[in-house]
């Protein structure tokens, strides 16, 4: 099995600290990950995947690689895709991609006030 097929993709849902039981003033970092299976799962499929992860990952040493987004122009690396896109716009002058938005009819900008005479002198 190649390395790419063994990778698990997902979103980190929570990061926390836990006090280390062995040493009072030390802590362990905990990660909660929502796994992206690439397709919707039935209950049976999700349960099988959960059991596989328990068997293969619980109590094991694992290594999590950071996801790096490299600038296609200069190669500078960023932690987020948004950061890399912002770099492209600011440093390399690449414009934002046009987004398609539903356009609503423009409202008239004319003031539609009715002129009423306020109670005047008789």
C-alpha positions as a printed NumPy array, in Angstrom:
array([[  0.   ,   0.   ,   0.   ],
       [  1.428,   3.378,  -0.962],
       [  1.688,   6.325,   1.434],
       [ -1.074,   8.366,  -0.268],
       [ -3.688,   5.619,   0.187],
       [ -2.867,   5.406,   3.914],
       [ -3.49 ,   9.106,   4.569],
       [ -6.598,  10.22 ,   6.378],
       [ -8.115,  13.583,   5.528],
       [-10.406,  15.572,   7.752],
       [-11.037,  18.718,   9.725],
       [ -9.735,  19.367,  13.229],
       [-12.853,  20.083,  15.27 ],
       [-11.297,  20.88 ,  18.616],
       [ -7.886,  21.336,  20.203],
       [ -7.486,  21.028,  23.949],
       [ -5.18 ,  20.393,  26.881],
       [ -5.223,  17.493,  29.303],
       [ -3.165,  17.314,  32.471],
       [ -0.535,  14.589,  32.276],
       [ -1.264,  11.911,  34.895],
       [  2.441,  11.113,  35.397],
       [  3.677,  14.647,  36.053],
       [  1.429,  17.282,  37.639],
       [  2.786,  20.382,  35.885],
       [  2.846,  18.912,  32.378],
       [  0.072,  18.7  ,  29.816],
       [ -0.865,  16.746,  26.723],
       [ -2.358,  18.358,  23.646],
       [ -5.538,  16.657,  22.378],
       [ -6.993,  16.866,  18.863],
       [-10.543,  16.023,  17.834],
       [-10.72 ,  15.261,  14.104],
       [-13.739,  14.954,  11.845],
       [-12.733,  12.477,   9.138],
       [-13.655,  13.212,   5.521],
       [-14.39 ,   9.848,   3.911],
       [-14.999,  11.436,   0.517],
       [-18.596,  10.2  ,   0.369],
       [-21.655,   9.971,   2.616],
       [-21.559,   6.863,   4.81 ],
       [-24.307,   4.571,   5.981],
       [-24.383,   3.722,   9.678],
       [-22.797,   0.325,   8.991],
       [-19.99 ,   1.865,   6.915],
       [-19.306,   4.535,   9.541],
       [-19.255,   1.919,  12.298],
       [-16.815,  -0.26 ,  10.326],
       [-14.549,   2.752,   9.711],
       [-14.697,   3.684,  13.399],
       [-13.74 ,   0.155,  14.446],
       [-10.86 ,   0.147,  11.939],
       [ -9.518,   3.446,  13.319],
       [ -9.82 ,   2.188,  16.887],
       [ -7.881,  -0.935,  15.979],
       [ -5.199,   0.832,  13.94 ],
       [ -4.785,   4.151,  15.782],
       [ -5.695,   3.996,  19.468],
       [ -2.607,   3.848,  21.633],
       [ -0.293,   4.127,  18.619],
       [  2.238,   6.818,  17.823],
       [  1.052,   8.761,  14.793],
       [  2.515,  11.642,  12.857],
       [  0.357,  14.428,  11.501],
       [  1.829,  16.431,   8.657],
       [  0.949,  20.084,   8.302],
       [ -0.919,  21.029,   5.151],
       [  1.107,  23.594,   3.262],
       [ -0.198,  25.799,   0.449],
       [  2.669,  26.968,  -1.747],
       [  2.508,  30.081,  -3.925],
       [  2.568,  28.946,  -7.567],
       [  4.559,  32.06 ,  -8.514],
       [  7.346,  32.29 ,  -5.914],
       [  7.013,  29.108,  -3.847],
       [  6.44 ,  30.847,  -0.5  ],
       [  4.522,  28.503,   1.828],
       [  1.347,  29.292,   3.783],
       [ -0.688,  27.479,   6.431],
       [ -4.012,  28.293,   4.797],
       [ -5.277,  28.511,   1.243],
       [ -6.788,  31.894,   2.093],
       [ -3.371,  33.196,   3.163],
       [ -1.808,  32.025,  -0.089],
       [ -4.605,  33.664,  -2.15 ],
       [ -4.203,  36.916,  -0.223],
       [ -0.435,  36.783,  -0.905],
       [ -1.106,  36.305,  -4.639],
       [ -3.359,  39.375,  -4.697],
       [ -1.105,  41.642,  -2.626],
       [  2.381,  40.63 ,  -3.764],
       [  1.889,  39.341,  -7.301],
       [ -1.082,  41.552,  -8.225],
       [ -3.359,  38.682,  -9.141],
       [ -6.994,  39.829,  -9.056],
       [ -9.714,  38.016,  -7.151],
       [-11.607,  35.483,  -9.207],
       [-15.044,  36.746, -10.152],
       [-17.778,  35.119,  -8.149],
       [-21.205,  34.613,  -9.585],
       [-23.848,  36.204,  -7.442],
       [-27.532,  36.36 ,  -8.017],
       [-28.327,  39.919,  -8.912],
       [-31.467,  41.522,  -7.629],
       [-33.212,  44.341,  -9.441],
       [-31.894,  47.69 ,  -8.328],
       [-34.19 ,  49.759,  -6.18 ],
       [-34.866,  53.302,  -7.201],
       [-32.766,  55.835,  -5.356],
       [-35.338,  58.624,  -5.712],
       [-36.866,  59.959,  -2.544],
       [-40.521,  59.109,  -2.543],
       [-41.707,  61.484,   0.078],
       [-45.122,  63.005,  -0.145],
       [-45.354,  66.645,   0.624],
       [-47.875,  67.282,   3.36 ],
       [-48.372,  70.674,   4.768],
       [-48.047,  70.676,   8.45 ],
       [-50.656,  72.481,  10.42 ],
       [-50.142,  76.075,   9.377],
       [-51.552,  79.375,  10.616],
       [-55.074,  80.404,   9.47 ]])
